[in-house]
Amino acid sequence: MSRALAMATALALLLLPASACAQTQTQLKVRLRPDRPRALATLEISIRYEDPQAAVPEPLRRALLRLPEGLNVEVPRLRSCSPRALRAHGPKACPPASVLGGGSALAKAQAGSQILSEHVTLTTVLGPLVGLQPTFDVFAQGYTPFGQRELLSGTIVPDEPPYGEDMALTVPPIATLPLEPDVSIAALTLTIGPPAGSRRHAANAVIVPAHCPKGGLPFAVRTGFADGTTSTATTSIPCP
């Protein structure tokens, strides 16, 4: 999927009517460390998907993470990573300054009467600008039982208050065994910013908004699934 098409599908996801609701339920948690106004911080995003009527949630196709107004990404050295090099050789092919963060995911798949699970490591990097619009890529590396690697493409698009920008991510179909459903993501954790103990002023990080609205800093995620339905979750961080 091209980045322009990814951006279009992300905006379409934002505008979908609420009637197209999914059986799969979404839980969203976020954390800023530190959470002082104007601080350079690390943002941790945790999303969990559950279907109360099935052991495996519906496969993801796209997700739109809505960030609060004033929350910006600080990039001291603007370096991007080629998606082609990332896909072929993994994060080692990217300039260190292009790394935005990391994370992990829990993937599940139905294999006959069995449920197979796989832990996946995630690395998020800056991609090239497309029409002056920032892009990013998430490199996903699984281990056992499938051991697949996938590249998830994302764009950053503007939103309306109380949100500022959205991170729009597309998830390609990930096949498992013949005649079995695609892989599903049961849980996902992404960080934007440096790990604890690193030099924040020299690394990519997020800037905590200078002002916090009543009710806290709002976050939301809207997910589109393979069956055409959507699910939404919201949360907020209390004002520092």
C-alpha positions as CSV (number, residue, x, y, z in Angstrom):
1,M,0.0,0.0,0.0
2,S,1.4,3.4,-1.0
3,R,1.8,6.1,1.7
4,A,-0.8,8.3,-0.1
5,L,-3.3,5.5,0.1
6,A,-2.4,4.8,3.7
7,M,-3.1,8.4,4.5
8,A,-6.4,8.3,2.7
9,T,-7.5,5.1,4.5
10,A,-6.5,6.6,7.8
11,L,-8.7,9.7,7.2
12,A,-11.5,7.4,6.0
13,L,-11.2,5.4,9.3
14,L,-11.5,8.6,11.3
15,L,-14.8,9.5,9.4
16,L,-16.4,6.0,9.5
17,P,-19.8,6.0,11.2
18,A,-20.0,4.5,14.7
19,S,-22.5,2.0,13.5
20,A,-19.8,-0.2,12.0
21,C,-18.8,-1.4,15.4
22,A,-16.8,-4.6,16.0
23,Q,-17.2,-7.5,18.4
24,T,-13.5,-7.0,19.2
25,Q,-13.1,-4.7,22.2
26,T,-10.2,-2.2,22.5
27,Q,-8.4,-1.1,25.7
28,L,-6.0,1.8,25.6
29,K,-3.4,2.9,28.1
30,V,-0.8,5.6,27.8
31,R,2.1,6.9,29.9
32,L,4.5,9.9,29.7
33,R,7.8,9.7,31.5
34,P,8.4,12.4,32.8
35,D,5.1,14.2,32.6
36,R,6.2,17.7,33.4
37,P,5.0,20.5,31.0
38,R,7.5,21.2,28.2
39,A,9.6,18.2,29.2
40,L,11.4,15.9,26.7
41,A,9.6,12.6,27.5
42,T,9.0,9.0,26.4
43,L,5.4,8.2,25.4
44,E,4.3,4.6,26.0
45,I,1.2,3.4,24.2
46,S,-0.4,0.0,25.2
47,I,-3.4,-1.4,23.2
48,R,-5.2,-4.7,23.9
49,Y,-7.7,-6.3,21.7
50,E,-10.2,-8.9,23.0
51,D,-13.3,-10.6,21.5
52,P,-15.5,-12.0,24.2
53,Q,-17.0,-14.5,21.8
54,A,-13.8,-15.8,20.3
55,A,-10.4,-16.9,21.4
56,V,-8.7,-14.8,18.7
57,P,-9.6,-11.2,17.9
58,E,-10.3,-10.1,14.4
59,P,-7.1,-9.3,12.4
60,L,-6.1,-5.7,12.3
61,R,-5.9,-3.7,9.1
62,R,-5.3,-0.1,10.2
63,A,-5.2,1.9,13.4
64,L,-5.4,5.6,14.0
65,L,-3.8,6.9,17.2
66,R,-5.0,10.5,18.1
67,L,-2.6,12.5,20.2
68,P,-3.4,15.5,22.3
69,E,-3.0,19.0,20.9
70,G,0.6,20.3,21.7
71,L,2.2,16.9,22.0
72,N,5.0,17.0,19.4
73,V,7.9,14.8,18.5
74,E,11.4,16.3,19.0
75,V,13.9,15.1,16.4
76,P,17.3,16.7,17.0
77,R,18.8,15.2,13.9
78,L,16.4,14.6,11.0
79,R,17.5,11.3,9.6
80,S,15.2,8.9,7.8
81,C,15.4,5.2,7.0
82,S,14.7,3.7,3.6
83,P,11.7,1.3,3.8
84,R,13.4,-0.9,1.2
85,A,16.6,-1.3,3.4
86,L,14.5,-1.7,6.5
87,R,12.5,-4.5,5.0
88,A,15.5,-6.3,3.6
89,H,18.0,-6.0,6.5
90,G,16.0,-4.9,9.5
91,P,16.7,-2.0,11.9
92,K,20.5,-2.5,11.6
93,A,20.3,-0.9,8.2
94,C,18.9,2.4,9.6
95,P,20.8,5.4,10.9
96,P,20.6,5.3,14.7
97,A,19.2,8.9,14.6
98,S,16.2,7.6,12.7
99,V,15.0,5.4,15.5
100,L,11.9,6.7,17.2
101,G,11.4,3.9,19.7
102,G,10.6,0.3,20.1
103,G,8.0,-2.1,21.6
104,S,6.5,-5.5,21.4
105,A,3.3,-7.3,20.3
106,L,1.5,-10.5,21.0
107,A,0.2,-12.2,17.9
108,K,-2.3,-15.0,17.8
109,A,-3.5,-17.3,15.1
110,Q,-6.1,-20.1,14.8
111,A,-4.6,-23.4,13.6
112,G,-7.3,-26.0,13.5
113,S,-8.4,-26.5,17.1
114,Q,-5.2,-24.9,18.5
115,I,-4.4,-21.3,19.2
116,L,-0.8,-20.4,18.4
117,S,0.9,-17.4,20.0
118,E,4.0,-15.5,19.0
119,H,5.9,-12.7,20.7
120,V,7.0,-10.0,18.3
121,T,9.6,-7.2,18.7
122,L,8.9,-3.8,17.2
123,T,11.2,-1.0,16.1
124,T,9.8,2.3,14.9
125,V,11.8,4.5,12.6
126,L,11.4,7.8,10.7
127,G,10.5,7.3,7.1
128,P,11.0,9.8,4.2
129,L,8.8,12.8,3.8
130,V,5.9,12.4,1.4
131,G,4.4,15.6,0.2
132,L,5.9,17.4,3.2
133,Q,4.0,14.9,5.4
134,P,6.1,13.0,8.0
135,T,6.0,9.2,7.7
136,F,7.2,6.3,9.9
137,D,7.6,2.6,9.7
138,V,7.3,-0.1,12.3
139,F,9.5,-3.2,11.7
140,A,7.9,-6.3,13.3
141,Q,10.1,-9.4,13.9
142,G,8.5,-12.6,15.1
143,Y,10.3,-15.7,16.3
144,T,8.4,-18.9,16.9
145,P,6.3,-20.6,15.6
146,F,6.1,-18.4,12.4
147,G,9.3,-16.3,12.6
148,Q,7.9,-13.8,10.1
149,R,9.0,-10.2,9.6
150,E,6.7,-7.5,8.5
151,L,6.8,-3.8,7.8
152,L,3.9,-1.6,8.9
153,S,3.7,1.8,7.2
154,G,2.5,4.9,8.9
155,T,1.8,8.6,8.3
156,I,1.3,11.5,10.6
157,V,-1.8,13.5,9.7
158,P,-3.4,16.7,11.3
159,D,-6.5,16.5,13.5
160,E,-8.8,18.9,15.2
161,P,-8.8,20.0,18.9
162,P,-8.6,18.6,21.5
163,Y,-6.3,16.4,19.3
164,G,-3.3,17.7,17.4
165,E,-1.9,15.0,15.2
166,D,-2.7,11.4,14.4
167,M,-0.4,8.5,13.8
168,A,-2.1,6.4,11.1
169,L,-0.8,2.8,10.8
170,T,-1.6,0.2,8.1
171,V,-1.3,-3.5,8.9
172,P,-0.9,-5.9,5.9
173,P,-2.6,-9.3,5.9
174,I,-0.2,-11.8,7.7
175,A,-0.8,-15.3,6.5
176,T,-0.4,-18.4,8.6
177,L,-1.3,-21.9,7.4
178,P,-3.3,-22.6,4.2
179,L,-7.1,-22.1,4.7
180,E,-6.6,-20.6,8.2
181,P,-7.3,-17.0,9.1
182,D,-4.6,-14.3,9.1
183,V,-2.6,-13.5,12.2
184,S,-4.3,-11.3,14.8
185,I,-2.7,-8.8,17.1
186,A,-3.9,-9.4,20.7
187,A,-1.7,-6.8,22.4
188,L,0.6,-4.0,21.2
189,T,3.0,-1.7,23.1
190,L,4.9,1.1,21.3
191,T,7.2,3.6,22.8
192,I,8.2,6.9,21.2
193,G,11.3,8.4,22.8
194,P,14.5,7.1,24.5
195,P,14.6,4.2,27.0
196,A,15.0,5.0,30.7
197,G,18.4,6.3,31.6
198,S,19.5,7.5,28.2
199,R,20.4,11.1,27.3
200,R,17.0,12.6,26.2
201,H,18.5,15.8,24.8
202,A,20.5,13.8,22.2
203,A,17.7,11.4,21.3
204,N,14.3,11.5,19.6
205,A,11.6,12.2,22.1
206,V,8.2,13.8,22.6
207,I,7.6,17.3,24.1
208,V,4.9,17.4,26.8
209,P,2.4,20.1,26.0
210,A,2.9,23.4,27.9
211,H,-0.8,23.6,28.7
212,C,-3.1,20.8,29.9
213,P,-6.8,21.1,29.3
214,K,-9.4,20.4,32.0
215,G,-9.8,16.6,32.2
216,G,-6.2,15.9,31.3
217,L,-4.3,15.1,28.0
218,P,-6.7,13.2,25.8
219,F,-5.7,10.1,23.7
220,A,-7.8,7.9,21.5
221,V,-7.4,5.0,19.1
222,R,-9.7,3.8,16.3
223,T,-9.0,0.4,14.8
224,G,-10.2,-1.1,11.5
225,F,-10.5,-4.8,11.3
226,A,-10.4,-7.3,8.4
227,D,-14.2,-7.8,8.5
228,G,-14.8,-4.1,7.9
229,T,-15.8,-3.2,11.4
230,T,-14.1,-0.6,13.7
231,S,-13.5,-0.3,17.5
232,T,-12.6,2.9,19.4
233,A,-11.0,3.4,22.9
234,T,-10.2,6.7,24.7
235,T,-8.2,7.6,27.7
236,S,-6.4,10.6,29.2
237,I,-3.3,11.4,31.3
238,P,-4.1,13.6,34.4
239,C,-2.6,17.1,34.2
240,P,0.9,17.3,35.8
